[in-house]
């Protein structure tokens, strides 16, 4: 399985802003990545924070329409997860505009099962927040946890787990509040888990928990580089080819 991965676009027509974020360049950066790095890729993944909401600037719906217009030039599937900033838009509207079938969902390739999780809620009891959530106080809810367990249990293919908020090993603010609960599920099934991929923490990192590779990808919006990755997963190897500020890393399994 080979695909192009981007995360943390923070797209808006707001000019260069705090923390070196080039909001307005993100869609053209994704286009550059597709044009230059996607050869042989089966699909594109975005791990959330696609669009930002700023008073006086382009609404998030228009930002997503800009992205969709660009993607329509290509015949390649696009899969997204929610980011915390995306929740400033109603989740159902965000799903409609990104083509997500549900707030968490799975899809299969010839060799792998990909599980796209919704990590963007401040309370397990409120998975559909009424306003933009607090970025440092995130959970995965019990309904979704039950679904995750079932999907892994009955999986006939190796599983790749993808989510916005960091599952484990990150600093406290960027990591799930119920990190231990999710990590335990994955460790109990580590023979079935090919990799775990996250965004949210803009500086990124990679590590291993048990036999599971964890990669937190750097933010596309940061600086002028086109920061992205091509992910290739084989039977005994996870190979990340980084571009821009994203480092390349390889895990043997």
Long-range contacts (C-beta under 8 A, 24 or more apart in sequence): 1-42, 1-109, 1-110, 1-111, 1-112, 1-160, 1-231, 1-232, 1-233, 2-40, 2-41, 2-42, 2-230, 2-231, 2-232, 2-233, 3-41, 3-42, 3-43, 3-44, 3-45, 3-230, 3-231, 4-33, 4-34, 4-37, 4-38, 4-41, 4-43, 4-44, 4-45, 4-228, 4-229, 4-230, 4-231, 5-44, 5-45, 5-46, 5-47, 5-197, 5-217, 5-228, 5-229, 5-230, 5-231, 6-30, 6-33, 6-44, 6-45, 6-46, 6-47, 6-217, 6-220, 6-228, 7-46, 7-47, 7-48, 7-49, 7-83, 7-164, 7-199, 7-200, 7-217, 7-218, 7-219, 7-220, 8-47, 8-48, 8-49, 8-83, 8-199, 8-200, 8-202, 8-218, 8-219, 8-220, 8-221, 8-222, 9-46, 9-49, 9-50, 9-51, 9-67, 9-220, 9-221, 10-49, 10-51, 10-52, 10-85, 10-219, 10-221, 11-50, 11-51, 11-52, 11-63, 11-66, 11-67, 11-221, 12-51, 12-52, 12-53, 12-54, 12-57, 12-58, 12-63, 13-57, 13-58, 13-63, 14-52, 14-54, 14-57, 14-58, 19-202, 19-222, 20-222, 20-223, 21-219, 21-221, 21-222, 22-221, 22-222, 22-223, 22-224, 23-52, 23-221, 25-221, 25-224, 26-220, 26-221, 27-66, 27-67, 27-70, 29-220, 29-226, 29-227, 29-228, 30-67, 30-70, 30-220, 30-228, 31-70, 31-73, 32-226, 33-226, 33-228, 33-243, 34-74, 34-76, 36-226, 37-228, 37-230, 37-243, 38-74, 38-76, 38-230, 41-76, 41-230, 42-76, 42-77, 42-109, 43-76, 43-77, 43-78, 43-79, 44-71, 44-76, 44-77, 44-78, 44-79, 45-78, 45-79, 45-80, 45-162, 45-197, 45-231, 46-78, 46-79, 46-80, 46-81, 47-80, 47-81, 47-83, 47-162, 47-163, 47-164, 47-197, 47-198, 47-199, 47-200, 47-217, 48-80, 48-81, 48-82, 48-83, 48-84, 48-86, 48-120, 48-163, 48-164, 48-199, 48-200, 49-83, 49-84, 49-85, 49-86, 49-164, 49-199, 49-200, 49-219, 50-80, 50-83, 50-86, 50-98, 51-85, 51-86, 51-89, 52-85, 52-88, 53-85, 53-88, 53-89, 53-132, 60-86, 60-88, 60-89, 60-94, 61-89, 61-93, 61-97, 64-94, 64-97, 64-98, 65-97, 68-97, 79-107, 79-114, 79-116, 80-116, 81-116, 81-117, 81-118, 81-119, 81-162, 81-163, 81-164, 82-118, 82-119, 82-120, 82-164, 83-120, 83-164, 83-199, 83-200, 84-120, 84-132, 84-133, 84-134, 84-135, 84-138, 84-164, 84-165, 84-200, 85-132, 85-135, 86-120, 87-120, 87-121, 87-129, 87-131, 87-132, 87-133, 88-131, 88-132, 90-128, 91-127, 91-128, 91-129, 92-128, 103-127, 103-128, 104-144, 104-147, 106-151, 108-157, 111-157, 111-158, 112-157, 112-158, 112-159, 112-160, 112-194, 112-233, 113-151, 113-155, 113-156, 113-157, 113-158, 113-159, 113-160, 114-159, 114-160, 114-162, 115-148, 115-151, 115-152, 115-159, 115-160, 115-161, 115-162, 116-162, 116-163, 117-144, 117-148, 117-161, 117-162, 117-163, 118-144, 118-163, 119-163, 119-164, 119-165, 119-167, 119-176, 120-164, 120-165, 124-178, 135-173, 135-200, 136-172, 136-173, 136-174, 137-177, 138-165, 138-176, 138-177, 139-176, 139-177, 139-178, 140-176, 140-178, 140-181, 140-182, 145-181, 145-182, 145-185, 148-182, 148-185, 149-185, 152-185, 152-186, 152-189, 152-192, 152-193, 153-189, 155-192, 158-192, 158-193, 158-194, 158-233, 159-189, 159-192, 159-193, 159-194, 160-193, 160-194, 160-195, 160-196, 160-197, 160-233, 161-186, 161-193, 161-195, 161-196, 161-197, 162-196, 162-197, 162-198, 163-196, 163-197, 163-198, 164-198, 164-199, 164-200, 165-198, 165-200, 166-198, 166-200, 166-201, 166-216, 167-196, 167-198, 167-214, 168-196, 168-209, 168-214, 169-205, 169-207, 169-209, 169-214, 170-198, 170-200, 170-201, 170-205, 170-216, 171-201, 174-200, 174-201, 183-209, 186-212, 187-212, 194-233, 194-238, 194-253, 195-233, 195-238, 195-251, 197-231, 204-246, 204-247, 206-240, 206-247, 206-249, 206-251, 208-251, 211-253, 213-238, 213-251, 213-253, 215-240, 215-249, 217-246, 218-244, 218-245, 218-246, 220-244
